[in-house]
């Protein structure tokens, strides 16, 4: 009997010790956990509301035709400024040179596709679902065109389709960024070899000059006489629809060797649907982002907007008065119109706290880590500019009123997680 009692007593003692130890450990964890905090830097952030649509480029361009053979040795770089009557190329009759020219043109097109496909995933956020939707829609359009016997229409967007597929392979890791760079380098090296070959056989070549000053381009699409800056100024809803249905000029595609953009003012024209959340104002400046040009942002003025008489569609005509460096002037391309842009201090939503002042009133703000102490920074609700993805944007310090405004400063460490926070708490 006594042996059994002792055994039970020993079990009880052990259980009490385990419970005591557990309580002690939990207390120590809570004590240290109360002092542990997570922080996030208060940085400046820009929030943009964007409308994505297709845009058509309208420019005043003069086509340059070859007055010699069909093989061309270009004497200036693509995108380089030229003066009136400047020699821009030599044309040759040699069949070998003609073959080299075709290879150079094919490589130029290949490089254009590769460079537009080559995205830096560290800096550019790509929506793979949108890529899948767009590529699937293009694929279906190709099949429908083939079924109807419209083979030219089936291949109209082949380059854009290839760009989408290449981007998808890079995003999913089917092809590595380094491997993709090697493909681009190999194509560039081959193109340089062929250009050197054509340059070496320049004897007896006919010189080709520019009739106007401006910017010279090797590539042309056959729409240079349709999509002019002068035409953009007089567009209406019907004529725009007619223009985008036109065929490329066969004479330009067959006989041109380049073109000169001689007017620095150009236009981008878009057709989209009215949106009650977007109010476009004629004469207002908008930033337009061009994904085909490494997401360059170009300031543009809304020159004119034309409403349809039979639908909710609207045509927007933007005027641009600068020629961005290393810019892709593909006739039709996706653009992103920024219709609202807000800049301010980025503050995580979960960091916002309500604190009671000595007079009993409440103030809103965040706790920040200042050295080894906790400090409260006020953020008045009337200085809140925007909200997105779990963050608020607040008025920048330099734009606050002289007194009574927020007190959070740029680059301070906002406490986003921590227990028992209060003004002056030591984190030692």
C-alpha positions as a Markdown table, in Angstrom:
| # | Residue | x | y | z |
|---|---|---|---|---|
| 1 | Unk | 0.0 | 0.0 | 0.0 |
| 2 | Unk | 2.7 | 2.5 | 1.0 |
| 3 | Unk | 4.7 | 1.7 | -2.1 |
| 4 | Unk | 1.8 | 2.5 | -4.3 |
| 5 | Unk | 1.3 | 5.8 | -2.6 |
| 6 | Unk | 4.9 | 6.8 | -3.0 |
| 7 | Unk | 4.7 | 6.0 | -6.7 |
| 8 | Unk | 1.7 | 8.3 | -7.2 |
| 9 | Unk | 3.3 | 11.0 | -5.1 |
| 10 | Unk | 6.4 | 10.9 | -7.3 |
| 11 | Unk | 4.3 | 11.2 | -10.4 |
| 12 | Unk | 2.5 | 14.3 | -9.0 |
| 13 | Unk | 5.8 | 15.9 | -8.1 |
| 14 | Unk | 7.2 | 15.4 | -11.7 |
| 15 | Unk | 4.0 | 16.8 | -13.2 |
| 16 | Unk | 4.2 | 19.9 | -11.0 |
| 17 | Unk | 7.9 | 20.4 | -12.0 |
| 18 | Unk | 7.0 | 20.1 | -15.7 |
| 19 | Unk | 4.1 | 22.6 | -15.4 |
| 20 | Unk | 6.3 | 25.0 | -13.5 |
| 21 | Unk | 9.1 | 24.7 | -16.1 |
| 22 | Unk | 6.6 | 25.3 | -18.9 |
| 23 | Unk | 5.2 | 28.4 | -17.3 |
| 24 | Unk | 8.7 | 29.8 | -16.7 |
| 25 | Unk | 9.7 | 29.2 | -20.3 |
| 26 | Unk | 6.5 | 30.8 | -21.6 |
| 27 | Unk | 7.1 | 33.8 | -19.3 |
| 28 | Unk | 10.7 | 34.2 | -20.6 |
| 29 | Unk | 9.5 | 33.9 | -24.2 |
| 30 | Unk | 6.8 | 36.5 | -23.6 |
| 31 | Unk | 9.3 | 38.8 | -21.9 |
| 32 | Unk | 11.8 | 38.6 | -24.8 |
| 33 | Unk | 9.1 | 38.5 | -27.4 |
| 34 | Unk | 7.7 | 41.7 | -26.1 |
| 35 | Unk | 11.0 | 43.4 | -26.8 |
| 36 | Unk | 11.4 | 41.9 | -30.3 |
| 37 | Unk | 10.1 | 44.1 | -33.1 |
| 38 | Unk | 9.9 | 43.9 | -36.9 |
| 39 | Unk | 10.4 | 47.1 | -38.9 |
| 40 | Unk | 10.0 | 48.4 | -42.4 |
| 41 | Unk | 11.6 | 51.5 | -43.8 |
| 42 | Unk | 9.5 | 54.5 | -44.6 |
| 43 | Unk | 10.3 | 55.1 | -48.3 |
| 44 | Unk | 8.8 | 57.3 | -50.9 |
| 45 | Unk | 6.5 | 55.5 | -53.3 |
| 46 | Unk | 4.6 | 56.4 | -56.4 |
| 47 | Unk | 1.1 | 54.9 | -56.9 |
| 48 | Unk | -0.1 | 54.9 | -60.6 |
| 49 | Unk | -3.6 | 54.3 | -62.0 |
| 50 | Unk | -3.0 | 52.9 | -65.5 |
| 51 | Unk | -5.2 | 52.3 | -68.5 |
| 52 | Unk | -3.6 | 49.8 | -70.9 |
| 53 | Unk | -4.6 | 50.0 | -74.6 |
| 54 | Unk | -3.2 | 49.6 | -78.2 |
| 55 | Unk | -1.7 | 52.7 | -79.7 |
| 56 | Unk | -0.8 | 53.6 | -83.3 |
| 57 | Unk | 2.1 | 55.9 | -84.1 |
| 58 | Unk | 1.6 | 58.7 | -86.6 |
| 59 | Unk | 4.8 | 60.5 | -87.8 |
| 60 | Unk | 5.8 | 62.6 | -90.8 |
| 61 | Unk | 8.4 | 60.3 | -92.5 |
| 62 | Unk | 10.0 | 60.4 | -95.9 |
| 63 | Unk | 10.8 | 57.1 | -97.6 |
| 64 | Unk | 14.2 | 56.8 | -99.2 |
| 65 | Unk | 14.4 | 54.6 | -102.3 |
| 66 | Unk | 17.5 | 52.9 | -103.8 |
| 67 | Unk | 18.6 | 54.5 | -107.1 |
| 68 | Unk | 21.1 | 51.7 | -107.6 |
| 69 | Unk | 21.0 | 48.0 | -106.9 |
| 70 | Unk | 18.9 | 46.1 | -104.3 |
| 71 | Unk | 21.9 | 45.4 | -102.0 |
| 72 | Unk | 22.5 | 48.2 | -99.5 |
| 73 | Unk | 25.5 | 49.3 | -97.4 |
| 74 | Unk | 24.4 | 51.7 | -94.7 |
| 75 | Unk | 26.8 | 54.4 | -93.9 |
| 76 | Unk | 25.1 | 55.7 | -90.7 |
| 77 | Unk | 23.6 | 54.0 | -87.7 |
| 78 | Unk | 19.9 | 53.3 | -87.3 |
| 79 | Unk | 18.3 | 56.2 | -85.3 |
| 80 | Unk | 21.1 | 58.6 | -86.1 |
| 81 | Unk | 20.4 | 62.3 | -87.1 |
| 82 | Unk | 21.0 | 63.2 | -90.7 |
| 83 | Unk | 21.1 | 66.5 | -92.5 |
| 84 | Unk | 19.6 | 67.4 | -95.8 |
| 85 | Unk | 21.5 | 65.8 | -98.8 |
| 86 | Unk | 23.6 | 63.7 | -96.5 |
| 87 | Unk | 24.8 | 60.4 | -97.9 |
| 88 | Unk | 23.1 | 57.7 | -95.9 |
| 89 | Unk | 23.9 | 54.5 | -97.8 |
| 90 | Unk | 25.4 | 52.8 | -100.9 |
| 91 | Unk | 23.3 | 50.6 | -103.1 |
| 92 | Unk | 24.9 | 47.6 | -105.0 |
| 93 | Unk | 23.9 | 45.2 | -107.7 |
| 94 | Unk | 25.9 | 42.2 | -106.5 |
| 95 | Unk | 23.8 | 39.0 | -105.9 |
| 96 | Unk | 26.1 | 38.1 | -103.0 |
| 97 | Unk | 25.6 | 41.5 | -101.5 |
| 98 | Unk | 21.8 | 41.1 | -102.0 |
| 99 | Unk | 21.9 | 37.8 | -100.1 |
| 100 | Unk | 23.9 | 39.4 | -97.3 |
| 101 | Unk | 21.4 | 42.3 | -97.1 |
| 102 | Unk | 18.5 | 39.7 | -96.8 |
| 103 | Unk | 20.4 | 38.0 | -94.0 |
| 104 | Unk | 21.1 | 41.3 | -92.3 |
| 105 | Unk | 17.5 | 42.3 | -92.5 |
| 106 | Unk | 16.4 | 38.9 | -91.1 |
| 107 | Unk | 18.9 | 39.2 | -88.3 |
| 108 | Unk | 17.7 | 42.7 | -87.5 |
| 109 | Unk | 14.1 | 41.5 | -87.2 |
| 110 | Unk | 15.3 | 38.5 | -85.1 |
| 111 | Unk | 17.2 | 40.9 | -82.8 |
| 112 | Unk | 14.2 | 43.2 | -82.6 |
| 113 | Unk | 12.0 | 40.3 | -81.4 |
| 114 | Unk | 14.7 | 39.1 | -78.9 |
| 115 | Unk | 15.4 | 42.5 | -77.4 |
| 116 | Unk | 11.7 | 43.2 | -76.9 |
| 117 | Unk | 11.4 | 39.7 | -75.3 |
| 118 | Unk | 14.3 | 40.2 | -73.0 |
| 119 | Unk | 12.9 | 41.3 | -69.6 |
| 120 | Unk | 14.8 | 41.8 | -66.4 |
| 121 | Unk | 12.7 | 39.9 | -63.9 |
| 122 | Unk | 14.5 | 41.7 | -61.0 |
| 123 | Unk | 13.0 | 45.1 | -62.0 |
| 124 | Unk | 9.9 | 44.3 | -64.1 |
| 125 | Unk | 6.8 | 42.7 | -62.7 |
| 126 | Unk | 5.0 | 40.7 | -65.5 |
| 127 | Unk | 1.5 | 39.4 | -65.3 |
| 128 | Unk | 1.8 | 35.9 | -66.8 |
| 129 | Unk | -1.9 | 35.4 | -66.8 |
| 130 | Unk | -2.3 | 38.4 | -69.1 |
| 131 | Unk | 0.5 | 37.0 | -71.4 |
| 132 | Unk | -1.4 | 33.7 | -71.6 |
| 133 | Unk | -4.7 | 35.4 | -72.4 |
| 134 | Unk | -3.1 | 37.6 | -75.1 |
| 135 | Unk | -1.1 | 34.8 | -76.7 |
| 136 | Unk | -4.1 | 32.5 | -76.7 |
| 137 | Unk | -6.3 | 35.2 | -78.4 |
| 138 | Unk | -3.6 | 35.8 | -81.0 |
| 139 | Unk | -3.3 | 32.0 | -81.7 |
| 140 | Unk | -7.1 | 31.7 | -82.2 |
| 141 | Unk | -7.1 | 34.7 | -84.5 |
| 142 | Unk | -4.3 | 33.1 | -86.6 |
| 143 | Unk | -6.3 | 29.8 | -86.8 |
| 144 | Unk | -9.5 | 31.7 | -87.8 |
| 145 | Unk | -7.6 | 33.6 | -90.5 |
| 146 | Unk | -6.1 | 30.4 | -91.9 |
| 147 | Unk | -9.6 | 28.8 | -92.0 |
| 148 | Unk | -10.9 | 31.8 | -94.0 |
| 149 | Unk | -7.9 | 31.6 | -96.4 |
| 150 | Unk | -6.6 | 35.0 | -95.2 |
| 151 | Unk | -2.9 | 33.8 | -94.9 |
| 152 | Unk | -1.5 | 37.4 | -94.8 |
| 153 | Unk | -3.7 | 38.3 | -91.9 |
| 154 | Unk | -2.7 | 35.1 | -90.1 |
| 155 | Unk | 0.9 | 36.2 | -90.0 |
| 156 | Unk | 0.2 | 39.9 | -89.3 |
| 157 | Unk | 1.0 | 39.6 | -85.5 |
| 158 | Unk | 3.5 | 36.8 | -85.7 |
| 159 | Unk | 6.3 | 38.9 | -84.2 |
| 160 | Unk | 4.2 | 40.1 | -81.2 |
| 161 | Unk | 3.1 | 36.5 | -80.7 |
| 162 | Unk | 6.8 | 35.3 | -80.6 |
| 163 | Unk | 7.6 | 38.1 | -78.1 |
| 164 | Unk | 4.8 | 36.9 | -75.8 |
| 165 | Unk | 6.0 | 33.3 | -76.0 |
| 166 | Unk | 9.6 | 34.3 | -75.3 |
| 167 | Unk | 8.6 | 36.3 | -72.3 |
| 168 | Unk | 6.6 | 33.4 | -70.9 |
| 169 | Unk | 9.7 | 31.1 | -71.3 |
| 170 | Unk | 11.8 | 33.5 | -69.4 |
| 171 | Unk | 9.2 | 34.0 | -66.6 |
| 172 | Unk | 8.7 | 30.3 | -66.1 |
| 173 | Unk | 12.4 | 29.5 | -66.3 |
| 174 | Unk | 12.1 | 27.3 | -69.4 |
| 175 | Unk | 15.0 | 29.3 | -70.8 |
| 176 | Unk | 17.6 | 31.0 | -68.5 |
| 177 | Unk | 18.4 | 34.7 | -68.7 |
| 178 | Unk | 22.1 | 33.9 | -69.5 |
| 179 | Unk | 21.1 | 31.5 | -72.3 |
| 180 | Unk | 18.8 | 34.1 | -73.8 |
| 181 | Unk | 21.6 | 36.7 | -73.6 |
| 182 | Unk | 23.9 | 34.3 | -75.5 |
| 183 | Unk | 21.4 | 33.9 | -78.3 |
| 184 | Unk | 21.2 | 37.7 | -78.7 |
| 185 | Unk | 25.0 | 38.1 | -78.7 |
| 186 | Unk | 25.4 | 35.3 | -81.3 |
| 187 | Unk | 22.9 | 37.1 | -83.6 |
| 188 | Unk | 24.6 | 40.5 | -83.1 |
| 189 | Unk | 28.0 | 39.0 | -84.0 |
| 190 | Unk | 26.6 | 37.4 | -87.1 |
| 191 | Unk | 25.0 | 40.6 | -88.2 |
| 192 | Unk | 28.3 | 42.5 | -87.7 |
| 193 | Unk | 30.1 | 39.9 | -89.9 |
| 194 | Unk | 27.7 | 40.4 | -92.7 |
| 195 | Unk | 27.8 | 44.2 | -92.5 |
| 196 | Unk | 31.6 | 44.1 | -92.7 |
| 197 | Unk | 31.3 | 41.8 | -95.8 |
| 198 | Unk | 28.9 | 44.2 | -97.5 |
| 199 | Unk | 31.1 | 47.2 | -96.5 |
| 200 | Unk | 34.2 | 45.6 | -98.1 |
| 201 | Unk | 32.5 | 45.2 | -101.4 |
| 202 | Unk | 31.4 | 48.8 | -101.8 |
| 203 | Unk | 33.4 | 49.5 | -105.0 |
| 204 | Unk | 31.1 | 50.7 | -107.8 |
| 205 | Unk | 28.2 | 51.4 | -105.4 |
| 206 | Unk | 25.7 | 54.2 | -106.0 |
| 207 | Unk | 25.4 | 56.8 | -103.2 |
| 208 | Unk | 22.0 | 57.4 | -101.7 |
| 209 | Unk | 21.2 | 60.7 | -100.0 |
| 210 | Unk | 18.4 | 62.0 | -97.7 |
| 211 | Unk | 16.2 | 64.8 | -99.1 |
| 212 | Unk | 15.3 | 66.0 | -95.6 |
| 213 | Unk | 17.0 | 66.5 | -92.3 |
| 214 | Unk | 15.8 | 64.3 | -89.4 |
| 215 | Unk | 16.3 | 60.9 | -87.9 |
| 216 | Unk | 17.2 | 58.0 | -90.2 |
| 217 | Unk | 15.8 | 54.5 | -89.8 |
| 218 | Unk | 16.7 | 51.3 | -91.7 |
| 219 | Unk | 13.3 | 49.7 | -91.0 |
| 220 | Unk | 9.9 | 50.6 | -92.7 |
| 221 | Unk | 6.5 | 49.0 | -92.5 |
| 222 | Unk | 4.7 | 50.3 | -95.6 |
| 223 | Unk | 2.4 | 52.6 | -93.6 |
| 224 | Unk | 4.6 | 55.7 | -93.7 |
| 225 | Unk | 2.3 | 57.5 | -96.2 |
| 226 | Unk | -0.8 | 56.5 | -94.3 |
| 227 | Unk | 0.0 | 57.1 | -90.6 |
| 228 | Unk | 1.4 | 60.7 | -90.9 |
| 229 | Unk | 1.4 | 63.4 | -88.3 |
| 230 | Unk | -0.6 | 65.6 | -90.6 |
| 231 | Unk | -3.3 | 62.9 | -90.9 |
| 232 | Unk | -3.5 | 62.6 | -87.1 |
| 233 | Unk | -4.5 | 66.2 | -86.7 |
| 234 | Unk | -7.6 | 65.8 | -89.0 |
| 235 | Unk | -8.7 | 62.3 | -87.9 |
| 236 | Unk | -12.3 | 61.5 | -87.1 |
| 237 | Unk | -13.7 | 58.2 | -85.8 |
| 238 | Unk | -14.5 | 56.8 | -89.3 |
| 239 | Unk | -11.1 | 57.8 | -91.0 |
| 240 | Unk | -9.2 | 56.2 | -88.1 |
| 241 | Unk | -11.1 | 52.9 | -88.6 |
| 242 | Unk | -10.3 | 53.1 | -92.3 |
| 243 | Unk | -6.6 | 53.7 | -91.7 |
| 244 | Unk | -6.1 | 50.7 | -89.3 |
| 245 | Unk | -7.7 | 48.4 | -91.9 |
| 246 | Unk | -5.4 | 49.6 | -94.8 |
| 247 | Unk | -2.8 | 47.2 | -96.3 |
| 248 | Unk | 0.9 | 48.1 | -96.3 |
| 249 | Unk | 2.2 | 49.9 | -99.4 |
| 250 | Unk | 3.9 | 47.1 | -101.5 |
| 251 | Unk | 6.1 | 49.6 | -103.4 |
| 252 | Unk | 7.6 | 50.8 | -100.1 |
| 253 | Unk | 8.2 | 47.2 | -98.9 |
| 254 | Unk | 9.8 | 46.2 | -102.2 |
| 255 | Unk | 11.9 | 49.2 | -103.1 |
| 256 | Unk | 12.7 | 51.3 | -100.0 |
| 257 | Unk | 16.0 | 51.2 | -98.1 |
| 258 | Unk | 15.1 | 53.4 | -95.2 |
| 259 | Unk | 13.2 | 56.5 | -94.1 |
| 260 | Unk | 13.8 | 59.8 | -92.4 |
| 261 | Unk | 11.4 | 61.1 | -89.7 |
| 262 | Unk | 11.6 | 64.8 | -90.4 |
| 263 | Unk | 9.1 | 66.3 | -87.9 |
| 264 | Unk | 9.9 | 66.1 | -84.1 |
| 265 | Unk | 6.2 | 66.3 | -83.2 |
| 266 | Unk | 4.5 | 62.9 | -83.5 |
| 267 | Unk | 1.2 | 61.4 | -82.3 |
| 268 | Unk | 0.0 | 58.2 | -80.7 |
| 269 | Unk | -3.7 | 57.4 | -81.4 |
| 270 | Unk | -5.7 | 54.9 | -79.3 |
| 271 | Unk | -9.2 | 53.5 | -79.5 |
| 272 | Unk | -10.7 | 52.5 | -76.2 |
| 273 | Unk | -14.0 | 52.3 | -74.3 |
| 274 | Unk | -15.3 | 55.1 | -72.1 |
| 275 | Unk | -14.8 | 54.4 | -68.4 |
| 276 | Unk | -16.7 | 56.3 | -65.7 |
| 277 | Unk | -13.6 | 56.0 | -63.4 |
| 278 | Unk | -11.3 | 57.7 | -65.9 |
| 279 | Unk | -11.8 | 61.2 | -67.0 |
| 280 | Unk | -9.5 | 62.3 | -69.9 |
| 281 | Unk | -9.1 | 66.1 | -70.4 |
| 282 | Unk | -8.0 | 67.6 | -73.7 |
| 283 | Unk | -4.9 | 69.8 | -73.3 |
| 284 | Unk | -3.8 | 67.9 | -70.2 |
| 285 | Unk | -0.4 | 66.3 | -69.9 |
| 286 | Unk | -0.2 | 62.5 | -69.3 |
| 287 | Unk | 2.7 | 60.1 | -68.9 |
| 288 | Unk | 2.5 | 57.2 | -71.3 |
| 289 | Unk | 4.6 | 54.1 | -70.6 |
| 290 | Unk | 5.9 | 52.1 | -73.5 |
| 291 | Unk | 6.6 | 48.4 | -72.6 |
| 292 | Unk | 8.3 | 47.8 | -76.0 |
| 293 | Unk | 10.9 | 50.5 | -75.1 |
| 294 | Unk | 12.0 | 49.1 | -71.7 |
| 295 | Unk | 9.0 | 50.8 | -70.0 |
| 296 | Unk | 10.1 | 54.3 | -70.9 |
| 297 | Unk | 7.7 | 57.0 | -69.7 |
| 298 | Unk | 7.1 | 59.8 | -72.2 |
| 299 | Unk | 5.1 | 63.0 | -71.4 |
| 300 | Unk | 2.3 | 63.5 | -73.8 |
| 301 | Unk | -0.5 | 66.1 | -74.3 |
| 302 | Unk | -4.0 | 64.9 | -75.1 |
| 303 | Unk | -4.5 | 66.7 | -78.4 |
| 304 | Unk | -8.0 | 65.6 | -79.2 |
| 305 | Unk | -10.6 | 63.0 | -78.2 |
| 306 | Unk | -13.3 | 61.8 | -80.5 |
| 307 | Unk | -16.5 | 60.0 | -79.4 |
| 308 | Unk | -18.3 | 57.4 | -81.5 |
| 309 | Unk | -21.8 | 58.2 | -82.5 |
| 310 | Unk | -22.9 | 54.5 | -82.2 |
| 311 | Unk | -21.0 | 52.9 | -79.3 |
| 312 | Unk | -19.1 | 53.7 | -76.1 |
| 313 | Unk | -15.8 | 53.8 | -77.9 |
| 314 | Unk | -13.6 | 56.8 | -77.9 |
| 315 | Unk | -10.5 | 57.7 | -79.9 |
| 316 | Unk | -7.7 | 59.5 | -78.0 |
| 317 | Unk | -5.0 | 61.5 | -79.9 |
| 318 | Unk | -1.9 | 62.3 | -77.9 |
| 319 | Unk | 0.8 | 64.7 | -79.1 |
| 320 | Unk | 4.5 | 64.2 | -78.2 |
| 321 | Unk | 7.2 | 66.8 | -78.8 |
| 322 | Unk | 10.3 | 64.8 | -78.0 |
| 323 | Unk | 12.2 | 61.9 | -79.6 |
| 324 | Unk | 13.2 | 59.5 | -76.8 |
| 325 | Unk | 16.7 | 57.9 | -77.1 |
| 326 | Unk | 16.7 | 54.2 | -78.2 |
| 327 | Unk | 13.0 | 54.2 | -78.7 |
| 328 | Unk | 10.9 | 51.6 | -80.5 |
| 329 | Unk | 8.6 | 53.2 | -83.0 |
| 330 | Unk | 6.7 | 50.1 | -84.0 |
| 331 | Unk | 3.5 | 51.3 | -85.7 |
| 332 | Unk | 1.1 | 49.4 | -83.4 |
| 333 | Unk | 2.1 | 48.6 | -79.8 |
| 334 | Unk | 0.7 | 48.2 | -76.3 |
| 335 | Unk | 0.9 | 51.4 | -74.3 |
| 336 | Unk | 0.0 | 52.3 | -70.7 |
| 337 | Unk | -1.6 | 55.7 | -70.1 |
| 338 | Unk | -1.1 | 57.0 | -66.5 |
| 339 | Unk | -4.2 | 58.9 | -65.7 |
| 340 | Unk | -3.6 | 59.3 | -62.0 |
| 341 | Unk | -0.2 | 59.4 | -60.1 |
| 342 | Unk | 0.3 | 60.0 | -56.4 |
| 343 | Unk | 3.7 | 60.2 | -54.6 |
| 344 | Unk | 4.1 | 60.0 | -50.8 |
| 345 | Unk | 5.5 | 58.2 | -47.8 |
| 346 | Unk | 4.7 | 54.4 | -47.9 |
| 347 | Unk | 3.3 | 53.1 | -44.6 |
| 348 | Unk | 2.1 | 49.5 | -44.0 |
| 349 | Unk | -1.5 | 49.4 | -43.0 |
| 350 | Unk | -0.9 | 47.0 | -40.1 |
| 351 | Unk | 1.5 | 49.5 | -38.5 |
| 352 | Unk | -1.1 | 52.2 | -37.9 |
| 353 | Unk | -2.0 | 52.7 | -34.2 |
| 354 | Unk | -4.4 | 54.9 | -32.3 |
| 355 | Unk | -3.0 | 56.6 | -29.3 |
| 356 | Unk | -4.7 | 58.6 | -26.6 |
| 357 | Unk | -3.2 | 62.1 | -25.7 |
| 358 | Unk | -3.1 | 63.6 | -22.2 |
| 359 | Unk | -6.2 | 65.7 | -22.9 |
| 360 | Unk | -8.1 | 62.5 | -23.8 |
| 361 | Unk | -8.2 | 63.1 | -27.6 |
| 362 | Unk | -7.0 | 60.4 | -29.9 |
| 363 | Unk | -4.2 | 60.6 | -32.5 |
| 364 | Unk | -3.3 | 58.3 | -35.3 |
| 365 | Unk | 0.2 | 57.3 | -36.3 |
| 366 | Unk | 2.9 | 54.6 | -36.1 |
| 367 | Unk | 5.6 | 53.5 | -33.7 |
| 368 | Unk | 9.2 | 53.8 | -35.0 |
| 369 | Unk | 12.4 | 52.3 | -33.7 |
| 370 | Unk | 14.8 | 55.2 | -32.8 |
| 371 | Unk | 18.0 | 53.7 | -31.6 |
| 372 | Unk | 17.0 | 51.3 | -28.8 |
| 373 | Unk | 13.8 | 53.1 | -28.0 |
| 374 | Unk | 10.2 | 53.2 | -29.3 |
| 375 | Unk | 8.9 | 56.6 | -30.5 |
| 376 | Unk | 5.4 | 57.5 | -31.7 |
| 377 | Unk | 5.1 | 59.5 | -35.0 |
| 378 | Unk | 1.8 | 61.1 | -35.8 |
| 379 | Unk | 0.1 | 60.7 | -39.2 |
| 380 | Unk | -3.1 | 62.7 | -39.5 |
| 381 | Unk | -5.9 | 61.0 | -41.6 |
| 382 | Unk | -6.2 | 64.2 | -43.7 |
| 383 | Unk | -2.6 | 63.7 | -45.0 |
| 384 | Unk | -3.5 | 60.2 | -46.3 |
| 385 | Unk | -3.3 | 60.3 | -50.1 |
| 386 | Unk | -3.9 | 56.8 | -51.3 |
| 387 | Unk | -4.2 | 53.1 | -50.4 |
| 388 | Unk | -2.9 | 50.1 | -52.4 |
| 389 | Unk | -1.8 | 46.5 | -51.7 |
| 390 | Unk | -1.9 | 46.8 | -47.9 |
| 391 | Unk | -0.1 | 50.2 | -47.8 |
| 392 | Unk | -1.1 | 53.8 | -47.3 |
| 393 | Unk | 0.6 | 56.8 | -48.9 |
| 394 | Unk | 1.0 | 59.9 | -46.8 |
| 395 | Unk | 1.9 | 63.5 | -47.6 |
| 396 | Unk | 5.7 | 63.8 | -48.0 |
| 397 | Unk | 7.5 | 65.6 | -45.2 |
| 398 | Unk | 8.4 | 68.6 | -47.5 |
| 399 | Unk | 4.8 | 69.2 | -48.4 |
| 400 | Unk | 3.3 | 69.2 | -44.8 |
| 401 | Unk | 2.0 | 72.4 | -43.2 |
| 402 | Unk | 4.5 | 74.2 | -41.0 |
| 403 | Unk | 2.7 | 73.1 | -37.8 |
| 404 | Unk | 0.2 | 70.5 | -36.8 |
| 405 | Unk | 1.1 | 68.0 | -39.6 |
| 406 | Unk | 2.5 | 64.5 | -39.5 |
| 407 | Unk | 5.9 | 63.8 | -37.9 |
| 408 | Unk | 7.0 | 60.6 | -39.6 |
| 409 | Unk | 10.3 | 61.2 | -41.5 |
| 410 | Unk | 11.7 | 59.6 | -44.6 |
| 411 | Unk | 13.7 | 56.4 | -44.0 |
| 412 | Unk | 12.6 | 56.0 | -40.4 |
| 413 | Unk | 12.1 | 52.4 | -39.3 |
| 414 | Unk | 8.4 | 51.8 | -38.8 |
| 415 | Unk | 7.5 | 49.0 | -36.3 |
| 416 | Unk | 5.1 | 46.6 | -38.1 |
| 417 | Unk | 5.2 | 43.8 | -35.5 |
| 418 | Unk | 5.9 | 44.0 | -31.7 |
| 419 | Unk | 4.2 | 43.5 | -28.4 |
| 420 | Unk | 3.2 | 46.0 | -25.7 |
| 421 | Unk | 4.4 | 49.1 | -27.7 |
| 422 | Unk | 4.4 | 52.5 | -26.0 |
| 423 | Unk | 6.2 | 55.8 | -26.3 |
| 424 | Unk | 9.7 | 55.6 | -24.7 |
| 425 | Unk | 9.8 | 51.8 | -24.4 |
| 426 | Unk | 13.3 | 50.5 | -24.2 |
| 427 | Unk | 14.2 | 47.6 | -26.6 |
| 428 | Unk | 17.3 | 46.5 | -24.7 |
